[in-house]
């Protein structure tokens, strides 16, 4: 059995049971390790991906739910040569420590900046509220997202 969808701009077929999670398909047969397994219960945000440009928890979303849809993971946001402005700002400000939470945070930040191109600090904090970062680097992450918003607005 397989589910067909667009992953980071390319058509793919995930050879996995339709009731399996999208996260299992991404990290298993599709070979993408950027999207993380954290809690498995939509409580930490580490597994966030964009499905048709909306943030979704890949840990609980059945892969069958993305049949025919567009999925973007952290790998699809940018490249090493041309990182997304959010990725670039996170790197420039050395905002992450261990990086475990950052894949989901980047996805949430990109979704926020598409909806609110010039968010306030409070709006960024509210958007990131569901994300758990055990390193305590939220303040640097927030500054990086605000910097990316400035860059994208130019």
NORHU-V939125 format. One record per backbone hydrogen bond with DSSP energy under -1.0 kcal/mol. CO is the residue of the C=O (numbers start at 1). NH is the residue of the N-H. E is the energy in kcal/mol with one decimal. If there is no record, write none. Layout:
CO/NH/E, CO/NH/E
This chain:
3/14/-3.2, 4/68/-3.4, 5/12/-3.0, 6/71/-3.4, 7/10/-1.8, 10/7/-3.4, 12/5/-2.1, 14/3/-1.4, 14/16/-2.1, 17/20/-1.8, 18/64/-2.0, 20/63/-3.2, 21/25/-1.7, 22/26/-2.8, 23/27/-2.7, 24/28/-1.7, 25/30/-2.3, 26/32/-3.2, 28/31/-1.4, 44/132/-2.1, 45/48/-1.4, 46/36/-1.8, 47/58/-1.3, 49/56/-2.8, 50/72/-2.7, 51/54/-1.5, 54/51/-2.9, 56/49/-2.3, 58/23/-2.4, 61/22/-3.0, 62/65/-1.9, 63/66/-1.6, 64/67/-1.2, 66/69/-2.6, 69/6/-2.8, 70/52/-3.3, 71/8/-3.0, 72/50/-2.7, 73/76/-1.4, 74/77/-1.2, 82/79/-1.4, 84/88/-2.8, 85/89/-2.4, 86/90/-2.2, 87/91/-2.1, 88/92/-3.0, 89/93/-2.4, 90/95/-2.5, 91/94/-1.2, 101/105/-1.9, 102/106/-2.7, 103/107/-1.8, 104/108/-2.5, 105/109/-2.7, 106/110/-2.6, 107/111/-2.3, 108/112/-2.5, 109/113/-2.8, 110/114/-1.6, 111/115/-1.6, 112/116/-3.8, 120/124/-2.0, 121/125/-2.7, 122/126/-2.5, 123/127/-2.2, 124/128/-2.2, 128/131/-2.2, 137/141/-2.2, 138/142/-2.9, 139/143/-2.1, 140/144/-2.2, 141/145/-2.3, 142/146/-2.3, 143/147/-2.1, 144/148/-2.5, 145/149/-2.3, 146/150/-1.9, 147/151/-2.4, 148/152/-2.8, 149/153/-1.6
